[in-house]
């Protein structure tokens, strides 16, 4: 028998985990949206916090903290002048070994050599260049100087090709010739690609020949270019991060090393090609490295390369730029910086964003994130549920008028069919009547007569034309009442759509002008940063809605925090004046009188307590017979929904 071993699955997300319920994410967003946030801001907040109900998954904020922690660790890991320090140490060692060899020799040649060593410049690059032609008397000094040259050669190449230091651990003329040939072939391949003549087969042949120089195992030329360009840019930033003296000294060492290796021309050619292909990388700028451990050139470039990755990750994970999306985050950079688990966390966040769009809750219109009608319905249900949670059970009720008719809901009872009935036929009761009357007609058939038919009893509901007028003026935002007003509008819309589908509801927003608000607008709606509370225009629009439904019971609800300060002139322009002009008040009250003649009671929900507003709403109540409420902002929805239900029951 073959054996099986079972253990915890570590290679990514659990493939057997149930699909994520994106509705929970929408509900989390809804909390922010119903509090006045925009859909885009609420989605960003959700992604920053992480998945609701999934504590093992990190959000963007936690990933950002990991990125910043890793960046601090890199900056504190070492300093950038390690190669210079090692080169100076080896140079001093070689000179010391040579002096030890010359000291016992009494000849004039030994004194001349000592004088030449005394004249060696303090600058490391100049000293290496001057001693390049010196004939060493000490074998140990010669070996140390060659070790210095090997160090520089390996560090310089490793600063451009990750892993080159290991490939040249035991350098020989053939190995350096192979490096020169590799760079020549690489530059030729880049030139052919620029001319549109490169193929994937060319790249594969190149990697088969020189793969040991590229431990990253790139899959195509674009990946190879990205690897080399990021490292070349990091090498540039390493030089820029040094003091001017250190930079000049190291650059001179680099130039000497490349000249001696016969690579200056090819390296310059490669650098130009990489910059032309990836000018978007951070080629300029500097980094601060505060550690005590000296880093070699290759290690320093690797650290700066990773720091550049972390800087780009921080920008993309912050998602604080126009049009930001999680698709902007480089998955490969996340994997390099934080490991596979961070990639899984990022994919889980992407799935939220993707599923919200694919399942029809979010859409992007001209770069702007919007809620769909489907999402608005769910948020309205959430707002309504909150309102009902705050209501006492005894205060809830229906508004049914028990009157059998053509429209309404089933009562569960039936009655005999009469000519003209439009109620649905109760098939089961009709067949039972036929069987009872005449029995089966044979072969499974039942004979029916007119008297056998029964219809399902329904109860008619009175229909209402509902107008909710919501103040959108800037003062609503200043007083902190805008978010409750929006929640109330959503809750009322959901209530009418779910429990009273026969009602005709219209929500009108008003500031300097008034406008009809569609249900899908409500969730993402923002206040108007303009002057004016044009209740006159809002009542005009509401009146047209009531006139279109003359047989419906009129329900008018007004939510405002200020007296009217604007009216609509005959030319269609809005006129604003504060304190309110006499004309504004007269025109507004004239529309109130029209509502009274339509038998429409206006109930006003007053969200401020200033005297002028009180005087105005008292006059509205006196003329119209409606009621005035002064709820706190957090109980506005409860008051509006309760009043609507009371009005519908009374009808």
GUZA-141880 format. One record per residue (C-alpha): x, y, z. Coordinates in steps of 0.02 Angstrom, whole numbers, plus 50000, padded with zeros to 5 digits. Layout:
XYZ
...
This chain:
500005000050000
500615017449959
500735029050110
499985046250126
500535060450238
499405074850285
499885091750352
499435110050353
499335118050180
500625131850161
500705135349975
499515150049969
497675152350016
496665137150068
495965130049903
494505122149998
494005137950090
492225143950052
492085158949936
492155175750021
490445183650052
490685200449971
489055206750048
489955207650215
491225219350135
489815230050065
489025230950237
490685236650309
490795250050174
488995254550207
489395259750386
490565272950318
489445277750172
487925279950283
488995291050394
489355302750249
490885295050166
491035292849978
491065275349902
492885277449852
493425282950026
492425269250110
493215256049996
494945262650036
494555262250222
493965244250206
495535238950112
496625247750240
495785238750385
495725221650301
494385208550274
492935208650396
492805191650477
494555186550420
495765191550560
497175181150485
497205192350331
498165208550338
497485224850271
498465238250180
498885247450341
499715232050415
500645228450253
501225246550254
501875244650431
502845229250376
503585238650229
504135253150340
504865241350470
505865232450335
506495249150269
507095254350442
508005237750460
508895240250293
509425258050335
510125252450501
510995237250427
512605245350370
513465259850283
513945261950101
515845263850110
516265245650146
517165243049981
518225258550007
518675253050183
519145235450127
520135242249980
521085254250092
521425240350218
522105228650083
523145242750010
523895246950179
524235228550209
525135226550041
526205242050072
526625235950247
527135218850181
528225226950049
529075238350177
529415223150288
530275214750140
531305230450097
531845235250274
533265222450296
533965226250123
535365239550134
535405242549946
535025258949860
533635250049761
532745246149924
532865264449979
532195270349809
530735258249824
530365264550000
530375282349934
529145277249797
528005269449929
528135285550032
527485295349882
525905284749862
524395296749869
523195295750016
521755293849894
521405275149872
521005276149686
522565286149646
523625274549753
522945258949666
523265267049496
525055271949542
525465254849615
524745246049464
526435247249378
527485244449535
528575228849534
528285220949704
529805213549790
528735204349920
527735189449855
526495191749998
526255210149953
526015205549769
524685192749820
523805205449932
523785218349792
523045205449672
521755201449805
521325220049807
521115220049618
520045204449623
518985212249759
518685227849656
518325217849498
517065206649586
516235220949682
516075232049529
515305218149424
514215212349568
513535229949585
512825227949408
512485209149398
511825201049556
512815185249593
514315189949483
515395190149639
515095171449663
515335167849478
517065176049486
517605168449653
519105160649565
519425172649422
520545167949277
520815175649104
519535163649027
518215168549155
518445187149120
518395183948934
516745174948959
516075190149053
516615201548911
515765190148784
514175189348888
514045208348896
514355209948710
513005197148670
511815205548793
512045222648712
511825215048539
510205206648596
509555223248663
509985231848498
509045218448398
507555220248513
507545239148485
507455235648299
506045223148321
507105208148273
507225199348442
506335182748474
506015172448630
507125158948556
508575171448552
508315174648738
508235156248780
509875153148687
510665167648781
510115160548949
510715142948905
512425150348872
512555163049014
511235157749141
512475156449285
512685175449283
510825178149316
510245168849473
508535177449463
508105166049314
507155178849209
505875171349090
506055184048950
507025199248897
505835211348982
506105203049149
507985203249122
507955221749078
506925225449234
508175216049343
509705224549269
508915241949262
508365241649444
510125236549495
510965249549385
509835263149456
510255257349633
512115258449591
511865276349535
510955280649696
512335272349798
513625284349725
512435299049751
512215293949934
514075295749974
515045311150022
515835320149873
517555313749924
516975295749941
516005296749777
517495303349680
518645290249755
517485275449722
517035281349547
518885282149505
519115264349569
517635258449465
518305266749308
520035259349334
519325241949365
518235242249209
519685248749103
520835235049164
519495221849132
519135228548958
517305231749003
517155250749001
516395252048828
515175237648851
514635243849024
514315261448959
513325254248813
512275243548930
511945258049049
511275269048908
510145255148845
509435251649018
509095269949054
508225271948885
507085257148923
506685261349104
506795280249130
505385278549257
506545271049388
507345281549525
509035284549442
509335300349542
509185304049727
510065297149878
509725286150028
510275287250209
511145271750277
511525273250464
512185256050511
513875252150585
514295237350473
515235242250314
514395235250158
515265230150000
514705237849836
513645222849788
512795221849958
512555240649964
511755240749791
510625226249842
510085235849996
509725251549895
508825241249764
507695234049898
507435251249974
506845257549804
505635242949794
504995247149968
504765265549923
503725260849771
502745248349875
502385261450006
501685273249875
500585259949792
499975252549957
499505269850022
498245271249878
498145290049905
498345295949725
496975298949594
496365282949510
497285271649633
496885253049622
497625237649702
498135231749530
499475245349540
500385235749678
501835225649607
501565207649662
503375203049627
503975217449737
502795211949877
503485194249865
505295200249870
505005211950016
503745202950127
503625184950065
502255173849997
501015176750138
500945195350096
500545190849914
499085180349978
498475194750087
498575206549939
497625194449828
496255193049960
496065212049959
496065212449770
494695199349772
493595211049875
493835225249752
493605213849602
492085204649671
491195220649720
491275225849538
490975208749459
489475205249572
488685221749525
488915232049683
490185244649617
490555252249448
491805264749381
491135279149279
492445290549201
493705285649335
492465288449478
491895274249589
490005273149607
488765261849693
487555252449582
485665251849615
485945234349684
487155241049815
486025255849855
484585243849888
485635233950010
486245249650098
484455255850108
483945239450188
485375241550313
484825259350354
483015253750373
483535239350485
484445251550596
482915262450606
481785247850650
483045241850779
482815258450869
480925257750862
479875249250993
478965233950929
477315241950976
477665256850866
477835246650709
476315242750608
475575240750438
474335251450345
473255238150263
471495241850211
470595225150213
469625226350052
469665212149926
470145218749757
471175216749603
472805222749677
473655218849841
474365204449938
473655186949967
472715184550130
472785165350125
470895163350099
469875160249941
468125164149877
467055158949727
467495167349564
466345181249503
466255189149333
467535203349321
468705196449454
470565198949418
471245189749568
472325174349534
471425157649516
471725145749662
472095130249557
472135117749701
470455123149775
469675123749602
470205105749563
469625099749734
467915107449699
467825098449531
468275081649607
467015083949748
465655088749627
465845075849490
467325064649530
468715060249408
468195060649224
469295045649187
471125043549135
471665055949269
470575070249204
469425081549306
467865089649235
467655107849289
466175119549285
466075138249314
465485135549492
467075125849535
468245140549510
468895149749661
470055164749670
471355169249800
470775183149915
471875198649920
471885214150025
472015230849942
473285243250004
473015261649986
474335269349873
475285284949925
476265298149832
477745301149947
478855316549936
480395317950048
481245334950033
483025334650100
484075350150132
485765348850042
486445365650096
488195367250167
487525371050340
486925352850352
488745347250342
489325360550464
488035355150593
488415336650569
486645332650511
487015328250331
487455309950360
485865306250460
484835314850326
485595303750192
485305288150298
483495293450321
483225295650134
483965278350100
482925270450237
481305278150174
481705273049995
482025255150053
480435254850158
479315260350015
480175248749890
480035233450004
478395235650099
477395247749992
477875244249810
476265252349751
476775269149822
477595282449714
479075289549808
480095304549756
481595311549850
482025329749814
483655337849869
483715356749883
485035370049911
485105385349797
484115374749673
483105358749698
483255342549601
482515325149600
483715312149671
483735294749597
483945280149719
485675275849652
486245293749686
485815293549869
487265283549940
488625293549854
487735310049875
488685324849946
488085341550009
488135356949898
489425369949946
488305384349892
487255397649976
485385395649981
483975384950053
482715384849910
481215376049988
480115385449864
480865375949716
480795359449811
478925361649847
478625365849663
479425349349610
478505339649745
476865347249689
477125341149511
477435323649580
475805324049677
474865330649526
475475315849423
474655304149550
472975312349587
472195296249657
473635293049778
473655298949957
474925313249971
476335311950098
477575326550109
479055326250229
480335340350243
482045338450325
482965354950348
484065364750468
483675382250407
482335394250351
482095397550164
483405409550100
483145407349912
481735406149786
481535402749601
481235418149494
480145418449339
481665417149226
482165400849311
483625408449406
483855406349592
483815421849701
484745421149868
484605433750009
484975432950195
484065437150302
482685430050192
481805442550084
479925445050100
479715438449923
480615422149966
479485418950116
477895423750022
478275412349873
478745397849986
477165399550091
476135400849932
476775383449884
476325377550060
474545383750029
474485374249864
474995358449957
473575361450079
472325362849936
472995346149871
472555338750042
474415335550070
474975337150250
476755343750268
477715337050416
479355346350450
480855338550537
481835353150606
483685349750636
484115366650712
483345377350847
483615395350792
482125406950816
481885411950634
481725393750582
480485390450723
479415405150670
479385399050490
478945380850526
477605386350650
476815396550511
476905381550395
476045370750526
474695384050554
474305385550369
474435367150324
473945357950481
475515347350479
476635343650625
478375349750674
479695338050744
481365342750820
482315326350832
484145324250872
485175319950720
485435301950773
483555299050788
483035307750627
482755291350533
481695284450674
480585299950674
480365300650485
479985282150462
478815281850612
477875296950548
477735289450375
477045273150445
475835282750557
475225293050409
474995277450302
474045268350439
472905283250466
472475283250282
